[in-house]
């Protein structure tokens, strides 16, 4: 069984613009972000994981499960984040910020990962394919 590690490409995105509105992203940045299909790379070194997203703005977080860390989100929000491993195939990231968000990443199969982001009652879903 393949895990989270590897390179991932966007396959589909739903409700992204509404989510960006909910977290306060202006129209120009929403248009740029909505047209992007940012690949992400997940790597592991011992107990530390790194998720690098290369989009309108490249972001990178590095964490160990259950440990809070400082994060600057792609839209510039400062957050205190914690990632937990709910199962070998599901992670939940809680971002404590002015506008809190939750990001769930789940392996649907060895080559498909679903990411669900929720803030202020608005959810967007992005599906990635390994590649």
Beta strands, then each sheet from edge to edge (+ up, - down):
strand 1: 6-14
strand 2: 39-45
strand 3: 48-54
strand 4: 58-63
strand 5: 69-72
strand 6: 78-87
strand 7: 90-96
strand 8: 101-109
strand 9: 112-119
strand 10: 122-130
sheet 1: 4+ 3- 2+ 1- 10+ 9- 8+ 7- 6+ 5-
end
